[in-house]
Amino acid sequence: MTIEIPGRIVDFRVLSDESAPPAEAAPELEQMHERLARPELLGGQTYKIRTPLSEHALYVTINDVVLNAGTPHESRRPFEIFINSKNMDHFQWIVALTRIVSAVFRKGGDCTFLVEELRSVFDPRGGYFKSGGRFMPSLVAEIGEIIERHLAGLGMLAQDDDPHRQAYLAEKRAAVEAAPGEGARGGSDGPSGSGFPAGAELCMKCHTRARVLLDGCLTCLNCGDSKCT
C-alpha cells in the first residue's frame, strides 16, 4: 500500500503500545562455580569405611550446598569432602585427595567422572574383600564407591535398581540354594556371611564373589552378569 506524503519529512518516531507491561527478564539461575562463597551452614552425610588393612575405621563426610533454594530449580550439589581416621599412616595422601576432590566439586560442571577414576586405582599389595564378599582393589577405590553412592543419592548418577532384574536374581539365588550341587559346589553361604554360595567365583563386573554355574553358564547372582549374554 502506497501513501503519498505531500509535505517535507523533518522528524519521525516509532509508535509502540505503551500500555503493554514490559516483559520480565528471566531470573538468573545460581550455578556451581569456584567463586561461590561457602555458606555458614552446610548439610551432608558421613560414611564409615572399615577395612582389614587397618584396625581404625575411616569416616568420609561429604557436605552439600543448596542452589536456588526455594525455587522450582532448587538442587543439591557436593561442595566439600573430609576424611578422618585415627590411623595416621595415610595422612598426607588423604589430605591431598580431599583437597583435590573438594576443588573439583566447587569447580562446577560434571564431577561424576571422579567415581570411575578413583575406582580404577589398584593397590600394588593387593586389595581386600569387604563384608558381603565384595572385592575392593584399594582403599582409594572404596572412597570412590562412597562418592558414587552420594552422587546417586543426589540424583547425579543413575541407580541400577530395576525391580524386574532384582526379582530375577532373587529367583536364581533361591534356585541355587535349593540345588547347591549345581552352582555352590558345597555350602550355601559365602565369605563373611554374604548369602552367596561358598564356591562362588569373583565377578569381574561388580567385584563380588557371587558368580556360579547356573543352567550351564557362569552367572553373577549379585549383578546378573552372564557369560552367555
N, C-alpha and C positions, 0 to 999 in steps of 0.2 A: 504494500500500500504506500503510495507516494503522497506526501503532504508538502504543499508549497509554502515556503516561508518568505513573505514579501519583504520583511524588514532585514536589517543587518544584525547578525548574531554578535552580541557583546559579552554574554556570560551564559553559563549553564550550571545546572546542578542535577544530581541523581535523586529521583524520588524513591522513598522507601517507606515501608509500613512501620511507622514509629510506635504504633500501638502494640505490636508483637513483642513479647518479652524476650530479652537476649537469651540465647542458648547457654545453658550451664556447662561449664567445662568439666570433663570427666575427672574425678578425683585421682590424684597420682597415687598408685599403689606402692606401699613400702616393700622394698626388696632387700634381701640379704646382701650386704657388701661389707668390705673390710673397714669402712669408716663408720659403721653402725655402732653407736655408743652402747656399752653394756648397761642394761637396766640394773637397778639396785637389787632386785629380787628375780631369780630365775628358778623355774621348776625343772625337775629332772628325775632320773631313776638311777639306782645303784645296783650293780650286778656283782655277784660273788663268783670268783673263779677258784676252784680247788684242784690242784694238780698233784700227781705223785712226785713231781720234781722238787717240791718244797714242802716243809711242814707248815708254812704260813700261807694263808689264802691271800688272794688279790681282790681288791674291791674297785670296780670300774664304775665311775659316775659320769653320766652324760647329761648335761644341762641344756635345756631348750629355750629359745626365745620365741615369743608370740608376735607375729607380724600382722598388721591391720586388725588389731583387736577390736571386737565389737562390730565388725562389718561382715558382709557375706563372703569376703575374701580372706577371712581370718585363717591363719595357718601356723603350725609349729615347725621350727627348723632347729637342728642341733647347733649349738653355739660354742660349747667347750667340752673337754673331756679331762678327767682326772683319774689317776690310778694310784691307789695307796696299798701298802703292804709293810709288814714288819721285816720282811726279807730285803736286805739292802744289797744283795748280790747283783741285782739288775737295775740299780738306782739310776745310773747315768743314761742308759738307753731308754728306760721308761720315761724319764723326764723329757728326753729329746722327742720320743714318739708322741707324747701328749701335746707338746707344743706344736709339732708339725701338723697333727691331725686337727687340733683346735684352729690353727691358721687356715687349713683347708675348709673347715666348717664356715668360718667367718668370711671367707673369700666370696662365697655365694656360688650360684650355679649348681651343677650336678656333682655331688660329692659321693655318690654311690659307688664310684669306681674304687674307693678305698677298701671296700669289702673284699673284692677279688684280689687286690694287690696284697693285702695282709694275709688272706687265707692261702696265698701261694708261697708263703715263707716256710721253709723246712729247716728244722734243727739238724745240723750235721751229726749230732749224737743220737738222733732218732727221736721219734715222737712218743706219744703215750695214749693209752685208752682211758676215756672218761667213763664214769658210771653209766651203764646202759650199752656199753660195747662200742661207742663211737670213738674213732681214731682221730687224734689231733696231731698234725705234723710238727707243731711248735706252739709255744706259748703265744707268740705273735698271732698265729692263725686263730687261736681261740679268742683273742681280743678282737680280731676281725669278725668272728662269728657274733660276738656281743654287739658290735656296731651294726651288723646285719639285722639282728633281732630288733634293735632300737629303731633303725630306719624303717623296718617293716611296720612297726607299731605306729609310726608317724604317717604311714601311707606313701612313703617314698620308694618302697620296694614292694613288689607283688609277693603275696604269701601263697604258697602252694598248699592249699587246704581243700582240694576238690573232694567233696563228700563221696562221690562215686568211687574215686581211687582209694580213699580210706576204707570204704566198705569192702572193696575188692581185696585189699591187703589183709583186712581182718578175717575175711573168709579163707584166704590162702593160709594164714597163720594157724587158724583153727584146724584146717585140713592137715597141716604138718604135725601139729600137736596130737592129732588123732592117730596119725600113722608115722611115728617117729623114725621108723626104719628107712623111710624114703629120703628124707632130707636132713634129719638131725644127726644121723649116724651115732646114735646113743645119747640119751639125755634130752631134757626138754627145756633147760634153762641155760642160757649162755653166760658169759663172764659178767660179774658184778650185778647179777640179777636183772639182766637186760630183757628177759622174756623171750629171747630168740633161742633157737636150738643151739646146744653146746657145740655141735660140729659145724656151725655156720662159718662161712668164709667172709673175708673182708670185701665189702662192695666198694669199688673204686669211684663210684659216683657220689655216694653220701658218706663214705668212710665209716661205715658201721658194719660190725660182724653180724650180718643178717642175710647173707646170700646162701641159698640152699638149692639142692637139686629138686625141682618140682616139675612133674609131668615131663621128665626127661630134659629139662632145661634149667640152667642156673638162673634163679630169680631172687631179687632182693626183697625181703619181707618188710623192709623199712621204707624204701622209696619207690619200689615197684620196677626198678631197672631189670631188664631181662636180656640175656644174650640171644634170644630168639626173636627179638623185635628190631 
